[in-house]
Amino acid sequence: MSIAEIIPAVQALSRGEKFHLAQMLLEDLAREELPPDFKQGQIYPIYTPEYAPGAAAQLAELLREEGTRS
């Protein structure tokens, strides 16, 4: 099916159906963007200052140093 065939069918959808279609397409695109090492549904740690004590202080110090150089 070509995009020229799809567009009139999409335009005929209700607002809610268009929203649902857009959401499905975005999720599909997002899955294609995942690096090969990542698996959907898997939990991966994200390191933030809350989990790395001292990181916020280090960042603040670097920003202060950068500000004095400018």
DSSP file (Angstrom, degrees, kcal/mol; ACC not computed):
  #  RESIDUE AA STRUCTURE BP1 BP2  ACC     N-H-->O    O-->H-N    N-H-->O    O-->H-N    TCO  KAPPA ALPHA  PHI   PSI    X-CA   Y-CA   Z-CA
    1    1 A M              0   0    0      0, 0.0     2,-0.2     0, 0.0     0, 0.0   0.000 360.0 360.0 360.0 135.2    0.0    0.0    0.0
    2    2 A S    >>  -     0   0    0      1,-0.1     4,-1.5     4,-0.0     3,-0.7  -0.489 360.0-113.0 -92.8 164.4    1.4    3.4   -0.9
    3    3 A I  H 3> S+     0   0    0      1,-0.2     4,-2.4     2,-0.2    -1,-0.1   0.835 117.1  62.2 -64.6 -31.3    1.2    6.6    1.1
    4    4 A A  H 34 S+     0   0    0      1,-0.2    -1,-0.2     2,-0.2     0, 0.0   0.819 107.0  44.7 -63.6 -29.7   -1.1    8.1   -1.5
    5    5 A E  H <> S+     0   0    0     -3,-0.7     4,-0.7     2,-0.1    -1,-0.2   0.794 113.9  50.1 -80.8 -30.0   -3.6    5.3   -0.6
    6    6 A I  H  X S+     0   0    0     -4,-1.5     4,-2.4     1,-0.2     3,-0.3   0.880  96.8  67.1 -77.7 -39.3   -3.1    5.7    3.1
    7    7 A I  H  X S+     0   0    0     -4,-2.4     4,-2.7     1,-0.2     5,-0.2   0.897 100.3  47.2 -55.9 -49.5   -3.6    9.5    3.4
    8    8 A P  H  > S+     0   0    0      0, 0.0     4,-1.2     0, 0.0    -1,-0.2   0.891 113.2  50.4 -61.2 -35.3   -7.3    9.6    2.4
    9    9 A A  H  < S+     0   0    0     -4,-0.7     4,-0.4    -3,-0.3    -2,-0.2   0.895 111.6  47.7 -67.0 -39.2   -8.1    6.7    4.8
   10   10 A V  H >< S+     0   0    0     -4,-2.4     3,-1.4     1,-0.2    -1,-0.2   0.901 108.0  55.1 -68.2 -41.0   -6.2    8.5    7.7
   11   11 A Q  H 3< S+     0   0    0     -4,-2.7    -1,-0.2     1,-0.3    -2,-0.2   0.795 103.2  57.1 -63.0 -26.8   -8.0   11.8    7.0
   12   12 A A  T 3< S+     0   0    0     -4,-1.2    -1,-0.3    -5,-0.2    -2,-0.2   0.602  88.1 101.5 -79.6 -11.3  -11.3    9.9    7.3
   13   13 A L  S <  S-     0   0    0     -3,-1.4     2,-0.0    -4,-0.4    -3,-0.0  -0.289  80.1-105.2 -70.7 157.4  -10.5    8.7   10.9
   14   14 A S     >  -     0   0    0      1,-0.1     4,-2.5     4,-0.0     5,-0.2  -0.304  36.0-102.6 -72.5 167.1  -11.9   10.4   14.0
   15   15 A R  H  > S+     0   0    0      1,-0.2     4,-2.3     2,-0.2     5,-0.2   0.915 123.5  49.5 -58.7 -44.2   -9.6   12.7   16.0
   16   16 A G  H  > S+     0   0    0      1,-0.2     4,-2.4     2,-0.2    -1,-0.2   0.890 110.5  49.3 -63.5 -40.6   -9.1    9.9   18.6
   17   17 A E  H  > S+     0   0    0      2,-0.2     4,-2.4     1,-0.2    -1,-0.2   0.877 110.3  51.3 -67.2 -37.1   -8.3    7.3   16.0
   18   18 A K  H  X S+     0   0    0     -4,-2.5     4,-2.7     2,-0.2    -2,-0.2   0.913 110.4  49.4 -64.1 -41.9   -5.7    9.7   14.4
   19   19 A F  H  X S+     0   0    0     -4,-2.3     4,-2.5     2,-0.2    -2,-0.2   0.922 111.3  48.8 -62.6 -44.0   -4.2   10.3   17.8
   20   20 A H  H  X S+     0   0    0     -4,-2.4     4,-2.4     2,-0.2    -2,-0.2   0.906 111.8  49.4 -63.2 -41.7   -4.0    6.5   18.4
   21   21 A L  H  X S+     0   0    0     -4,-2.4     4,-2.5     2,-0.2    -2,-0.2   0.925 110.8  49.6 -62.4 -45.3   -2.4    6.0   15.0
   22   22 A A  H  X S+     0   0    0     -4,-2.7     4,-2.5     1,-0.2    -2,-0.2   0.909 110.9  50.3 -60.5 -42.1    0.2    8.8   15.6
   23   23 A Q  H  X S+     0   0    0     -4,-2.5     4,-2.3     1,-0.2    -1,-0.2   0.914 110.7  49.1 -62.8 -43.2    1.0    7.2   19.0
   24   24 A M  H  X S+     0   0    0     -4,-2.4     4,-2.2     1,-0.2    -2,-0.2   0.913 111.5  49.3 -63.1 -42.3    1.5    3.8   17.4
   25   25 A L  H  X S+     0   0    0     -4,-2.5     4,-2.5     2,-0.2    -2,-0.2   0.908 110.9  49.7 -64.5 -41.9    3.7    5.2   14.7
   26   26 A L  H  X S+     0   0    0     -4,-2.5     4,-2.5     2,-0.2    -1,-0.2   0.903 111.0  49.0 -64.1 -41.0    5.9    7.1   17.2
   27   27 A E  H  X S+     0   0    0     -4,-2.3     4,-2.2     2,-0.2    -1,-0.2   0.898 111.0  51.0 -63.9 -39.7    6.3    3.9   19.3
   28   28 A D  H  X S+     0   0    0     -4,-2.2     4,-1.6     2,-0.2    -2,-0.2   0.919 111.6  46.9 -63.2 -44.3    7.2    2.0   16.2
   29   29 A L  H  X S+     0   0    0     -4,-2.5     4,-1.1     1,-0.2    -2,-0.2   0.887 110.1  53.8 -64.3 -39.2    9.8    4.6   15.3
   30   30 A A  H  X S+     0   0    0     -4,-2.5     4,-0.8     1,-0.2     3,-0.4   0.898 105.9  52.5 -63.8 -40.1   11.2    4.6   18.8
   31   31 A R  H >< S+     0   0    0     -4,-2.2     3,-0.7     1,-0.2    -1,-0.2   0.883 107.0  53.0 -62.8 -37.0   11.7    0.9   18.8
   32   32 A E  H 3< S+     0   0    0     -4,-1.6    -1,-0.2     1,-0.2    -2,-0.2   0.777 105.6  55.9 -67.8 -25.2   13.6    1.2   15.6
   33   33 A E  H 3< S+     0   0    0     -4,-1.1    -1,-0.2    -3,-0.4    -2,-0.2   0.647  79.4 112.2 -82.2 -16.3   15.9    3.8   17.3
   34   34 A L  S << S-     0   0    0     -4,-0.8     6,-0.0    -3,-0.7    -3,-0.0  -0.353  76.0-114.2 -60.7 130.9   16.9    1.5   20.1
   35   35 A P    >   -     0   0    0      0, 0.0     3,-1.7     0, 0.0    -1,-0.1  -0.303  29.8-109.5 -58.4 151.6   20.6    0.6   20.0
   36   36 A P  T 3  S+     0   0    0      0, 0.0    -2,-0.1     0, 0.0    -3,-0.0   0.755 116.6  60.8 -58.6 -24.7   21.0   -3.2   19.4
   37   37 A D  T 3  S+     0   0    0      2,-0.0     2,-0.3     0, 0.0    -3,-0.0   0.721  91.6  81.3 -76.2 -20.0   22.3   -3.7   23.0
   38   38 A F    <   -     0   0    0     -3,-1.7     2,-0.4     6,-0.0    -4,-0.0  -0.684  64.3-160.1 -90.7 139.3   19.0   -2.4   24.5
   39   39 A K    >   -     0   0    0     -2,-0.3     3,-1.9     4,-0.0    -2,-0.0  -0.960  26.7-107.8-119.3 136.1   16.1   -4.7   24.7
   40   40 A Q  T 3  S+     0   0    0     -2,-0.4     3,-0.1     1,-0.3    -9,-0.0  -0.335 105.0  20.6 -61.2 137.1   12.5   -3.5   25.2
   41   41 A G  T 3  S+     0   0    0      1,-0.3    -1,-0.3    -2,-0.0     2,-0.2   0.243  94.7 123.6  88.4 -13.1   11.1   -4.1   28.6
   42   42 A Q    <   -     0   0    0     -3,-1.9     2,-0.5     1,-0.0    -1,-0.3  -0.526  60.5-128.2 -78.8 147.5   14.6   -4.4   30.2
   43   43 A I        -     0   0    0     -2,-0.2    -1,-0.0    -3,-0.1    -3,-0.0  -0.859  24.9-172.1-100.0 129.8   15.5   -2.1   33.0
   44   44 A Y        -     0   0    0     -2,-0.5     2,-0.1    -6,-0.0    -6,-0.0  -0.969  25.1-115.6-122.3 136.0   18.7   -0.1   32.7
   45   45 A P        -     0   0    0      0, 0.0     2,-0.5     0, 0.0    -2,-0.0  -0.413  20.6-157.2 -70.8 143.7   20.3    2.0   35.5
   46   46 A I        -     0   0    0     -2,-0.1     2,-0.5     2,-0.0     5,-0.1  -0.986  15.1-139.1-119.7 119.9   20.5    5.7   35.0
   47   47 A Y        +     0   0    0     -2,-0.5     0, 0.0     3,-0.1     0, 0.0  -0.685  32.4 162.2 -87.1 123.8   23.1    7.3   37.2
   48   48 A T    >>  -     0   0    0     -2,-0.5     3,-1.5     1,-0.0     4,-1.1  -0.814  56.9 -92.9-129.4 168.4   22.1   10.6   38.7
   49   49 A P  T 34 S+     0   0    0      0, 0.0     6,-0.3     0, 0.0     3,-0.2   0.807 123.1  64.9 -55.1 -27.8   23.5   12.7   41.6
   50   50 A E  T 34 S+     0   0    0      1,-0.2    -3,-0.1     3,-0.1     0, 0.0   0.856 112.2  33.5 -62.5 -33.3   21.0   10.9   43.8
   51   51 A Y  T <4 S+     0   0    0     -3,-1.5    -1,-0.2     1,-0.2    -4,-0.1   0.462 118.6  54.4-102.3  -3.7   22.8    7.6   43.2
   52   52 A A  S >< S-     0   0    0     -4,-1.1     3,-2.3    -3,-0.2     4,-0.4  -0.737  82.3-147.2-130.8  84.4   26.3    8.9   42.9
   53   53 A P  T 3  S+     0   0    0      0, 0.0    -3,-0.1     0, 0.0    -2,-0.0  -0.207  83.3  22.1 -54.0 135.4   27.1   10.9   46.0
   54   54 A G  T 3> S+     0   0    0     -5,-0.2     4,-2.3     4,-0.0     5,-0.2   0.197  91.4 105.6  93.7 -16.7   29.4   13.8   45.3
   55   55 A A  H <> S+     0   0    0     -3,-2.3     4,-2.6    -6,-0.3     5,-0.2   0.909  79.8  50.0 -64.9 -41.7   28.6   14.0   41.6
   56   56 A A  H  > S+     0   0    0     -4,-0.4     4,-2.6     1,-0.2    -1,-0.2   0.901 111.1  49.6 -63.7 -40.2   26.4   17.2   42.0
   57   57 A A  H  > S+     0   0    0      2,-0.2     4,-2.4     1,-0.2    -1,-0.2   0.909 111.0  49.5 -65.1 -41.4   29.3   18.8   44.0
   58   58 A Q  H  X S+     0   0    0     -4,-2.3     4,-2.4     2,-0.2    -2,-0.2   0.924 112.2  47.9 -62.3 -44.0   31.8   17.9   41.3
   59   59 A L  H  X S+     0   0    0     -4,-2.6     4,-2.4     1,-0.2    -2,-0.2   0.921 111.2  50.5 -63.1 -44.1   29.5   19.3   38.6
   60   60 A A  H  X S+     0   0    0     -4,-2.6     4,-2.3     1,-0.2    -1,-0.2   0.906 110.7  49.8 -60.7 -42.2   28.9   22.5   40.5
   61   61 A E  H  X S+     0   0    0     -4,-2.4     4,-2.6     2,-0.2    -1,-0.2   0.918 110.6  49.1 -63.7 -44.0   32.7   22.9   41.0
   62   62 A L  H  X S+     0   0    0     -4,-2.4     4,-2.5     1,-0.2    -2,-0.2   0.895 111.4  49.7 -62.4 -39.9   33.4   22.4   37.3
   63   63 A L  H  X S+     0   0    0     -4,-2.4     4,-2.2     2,-0.2    -1,-0.2   0.894 110.6  50.1 -67.0 -39.0   30.7   24.9   36.4
   64   64 A R  H  X S+     0   0    0     -4,-2.3     4,-1.8     2,-0.2    -2,-0.2   0.936 112.1  47.6 -62.0 -45.9   32.1   27.5   38.8
   65   65 A E  H  X S+     0   0    0     -4,-2.6     4,-1.3     1,-0.2    -2,-0.2   0.904 111.9  49.8 -61.6 -42.0   35.6   26.9   37.3
   66   66 A E  H  X S+     0   0    0     -4,-2.5     4,-1.2     1,-0.2    -1,-0.2   0.882 108.9  53.4 -64.1 -38.6   34.2   27.3   33.8
   67   67 A G  H  < S+     0   0    0     -4,-2.2    -1,-0.2     1,-0.2    -2,-0.2   0.835 106.7  51.0 -67.0 -33.3   32.4   30.5   34.8
   68   68 A T  H  < S+     0   0    0     -4,-1.8    -1,-0.2     1,-0.2    -2,-0.2   0.758 107.8  53.8 -76.2 -24.0   35.6   32.1   36.2
   69   69 A R  H  <        0   0    0     -4,-1.3    -1,-0.2     1,-0.2    -2,-0.2   0.779 360.0 360.0 -77.8 -26.7   37.5   31.3   32.9
   70   70 A S     <        0   0    0     -4,-1.2    -1,-0.2    -5,-0.1    -2,-0.2   0.473 360.0 360.0 -77.1 360.0   34.8   33.0   30.8
